[in-house]
Amino acid sequence: MAQKQKSKTRIRRKAKAGAAGPGRNRPARPPADSLWLYGRHAVAAALSNSERPLRRVLATQSALDFLSGTPAPKALLSKISPVAPHEIDAALPAGAVHQGLAAEVDDLPRARLRDVCADPAPGDLVAVLDQITDPHNIGAVIRSAAAFGARAVIVQDRRTPRADGALAKAAAGALEIVPLIRVVNIARALEGLQGLGWHCAGLAGAASDAMSDLPADNAAAIVLGAEGAGLRQLVATTCDRLYHIPIAAGVESLNVSNAAAIAFYETARRQNQAAKL
């Protein structure tokens, strides 16, 4: 009986090992999570972007009427059946303001710094975000970057939220226009930009130079830190120079997305002036 019991134990162990397979100590990588975009501008831009992988679209009849006036492919729109608003509510996080439109998508192809930022010319612009984690602020910066023709927005991968939801809605479709480059280390990314010929301009309230002192004959990488903390020391020292935006003495600082828009405008203004000389 003891011998039979040992044999059964060995059989059970072999069965477990067989089920786990030879890679049992290396769990299978889970499939990539899908992303949810919601809001009319974010979804319309995604539908118009041939690079954006789509899984499904949920739209009310009113939202479909809106989409019919956008560049979204008509053949694609003809395949979307209208749903009730509560069906969209059920698919999204509580409180999501979806305007009757949501799309489940996959992420865009990964953008790489050396590909997107190669061969800069005077007047080119990129934004670099150092430890900015609020999705609304990031989305607003991306939207402003698109408005001023920036080539990319660069963020730290592990500290930046997913490019969907509130971030995508705040970007209002700009995620489909401006590449979002995720890097491991911001300071090293700045060194990479400098090696490609970019002038790295950090924003800091205590800087002696104003944004109006920014060289107009360079491609500019505008580096922005989190509100309150500002740029981390290593990031600040890696920048070529630090600049401030002049504001009233009684105001401590600007919202980072507002500061970004002002910096982008001033950069574009100075470079346009230089081009006319």
N, C-alpha and C positions, 0 to 999 in steps of 0.2 A: 504493500500500500504506500509505504514511504517513497519507494522508487517511482511509482505512478504519479504521486503528488509532485515530485521534483520534475518529472517529464512535462506535466501540465504547466508548471511554473515557467519552464524554459520555453514552451510553445507560446505562452501568453507574452513573454518578453520579446520573442522574435516577431510576433504579430504586431506589437506596439512599435518596434523598431522599423518594420516594413512600412507601416502606415505613415510614420514620420518621414521616411525616406532618408537618403544619404545626407541631405542638407538640413537635418532636423535642428542643428544648432544655429542655423541661419534662417530665421523666419522669413517667409515669402514677403516681398515688398508689397504693401497694399496699393490698390490702384489709385491713381492721382485723383484727388477730390475735385469735383466740379465747382464752378464759381457761379454765384447768382448776381446778375446785373439787374437793377430795377430803376424805374424812372424813364420818362420818354426819350430824353436826349441820349442817355447812356445806352439804352437798348437800340434806338434807331441807328446810332453810330456803329454799334457792334454788328447789326444786320447788314450794314453797308460796307463792312470791312471783310474782304474775301479771305484775309489771313486769320480771322477769328473762327475757331471751331465751335459750332452750335450743337446743342443737344436737344433743347425744346424751347418753345416760346409760349408764354401765357399772356393773352391780351383780351381785354374787353372790346366790345364792338366800337366804342368811342376811340380806344387806342388804335385799333386797326384803321379807322378813318384817318387818324393823325398820321400813321405810317404811310398811308397811300400818297401823302404829299411830300415824302422824303425820298432820298436816293436808294432806299432799300429795294432790292430786286423784287419785281412784281411776281415772278414765279414763286419766290419764297413766301411772299405774303399770301398767295392764294392757297397755300397749304396750312395756314394757321386758322384754326376754328376758334371763334370767340368763347370766352369763359366768363363766369360770374366773378365779381371782385373778391368774394369770400374764398374762392378757389386759389387766387393769387395770395391772399392773406395767409392761407394755410401752408403755402410753400416757403414763405419768407419769415425772417425773424419778426417777433412782435414789434409793432410800431413802425415798420418799414413803410415809407411814403412812396408807393410804387406808381401812382398815377395810372393805374390800370394796365401796367405793362411790366413784364419781367422775363428774363431769358436765362436759362441754365446753359452755361458755356464752359469750355476748357480755356486754360490760360493761353495767351499768345506765345508764339515761339520766343525762346529766351534771347534777349538782346545782349550783346557783349560789347564792353567798353571799347576795345581796340577796333572793332568793326564799325560801330556807330560814330565814334569820335575821331576817326583817322582823318588826316589831311585837313585840319581846320583852317579857315580863312578869316581875315579880319571881319568882324561883324557877327561871327558865329557865337552861339550862346548855349550853355548847358547849365543846369541847376544841380547842386549837390546838397543833399539833406543829411545833416549829422544828428542822429538820435531824435528825429522828429517822429513821433508815434501816433499822433492823433489822426485818424483817417480823414476827417473833414479838412484839416489843414493840408494834408498831403494831396488830397484831391483838388483843393483850391489852388495849390502851387502848380500842379500839373496843368490845370485849366489855364492859368496865367502863362505858363511856359509855352503852351500851344498858341496862345494869342500873340506872343512875341517871337514865334518861329524858332523856339529852342530845339536843338537837335536831340536832347535827351534829358531825363531827370534821373539822377543817380542816388540810390538809397542803400543803406546797410541791410543785407538780407534778413538777418535774424531779429532785427528790431523793427521791421516794417510790417504792418498788417497786410493781409491778402488784398489783391487788387480787385475787389468786388464790393458789394454792399454799399455802405455809406461813402467809402472812398471813391468808388466808381461814380456814384450819383453826384458827389461834389465836383468831380472832374468833368461832368456834363458831356461825355463823349470824347474827351481829350485823351483818354487811355488808348483810343484807337489811332491817335495821330502821333503822339510823342512816345518814343520808346522809354519804358521804365527799366533801368538797368540796375540789377541787384548785385552788390559786391560784398565780399567778406569783410573788408577793412577799408574804411573811408580814407585814412591817411595814405594808404598804398594806392588807392584809386586816384588820389590827387597827384601822387608822384607819377602815375601812369599818364594822366592828362598832361602834366608838365612835360613829360618825355615826348608827347605827341605835338607839343607847341601851344598848349593852352595857358593863359594867365589865370591863376587861381586866386580869386578875390573873395576873402572871407568877410562876412558882415559881423561887426562887433561895435557895440555902443560906445566903448571907450577908445576906439581907434582914433588916431590923430588925423588921418586922411578922410575926406568926404567922398561920397560916390562920384561927385563931379571931378575928382582927381583920377578916376579910373582911366588907364591908357585906352585911347580909342583905336589904336592900330593893332590890337591883338584880338584873338578869339578869347572870350571870357567865360570862365567857370565860376558862377556865383555860388558861394558856399554858405549855407544857412544852418544855424544851430537851433536847438529847442528853446522855447521861451523860458526865461528865467536863467537856466543854466548856460545858454549860449553855446559857442563852439567849445569842444573839449580842447585841452591844452595842446595835445599832439597834433590835432587837426589844425588848430590856429597857427602853430609854428610851421606847419607844412605848407600853408598858403603862401603865395608870393608876397602879398600885402594884405593888410586889414583895412576896411573902410567902414564909415558910419553913415547913417541917414540922418541929416539934421532934423530934429524935432523940438518942440517946445520944452523948456526946462522943467516944467511941472509934470511932464509925462515920462514915465520910466522907460517904456518900450512900446513897440508895435506888435500886433499879432503877426506871427511869422508869415502867414500867407499874404498879408498886406505889405510887409517888408519885401517879400519876394517880388510882388507886382511892381513896387516902386523901383527896386533895383533893376528889374528887367527893362522897365521903361527908360530909366536913366542910361542904362547900357546901350539900348537901341538908339536913343536920342543922340548920344555922343558919337556913336559910330556912324550914324546918318550924317551928322554935321561934318565929320572928318571926310566922308566920302564926297561931299560937295566942294571941299577945298581944292 
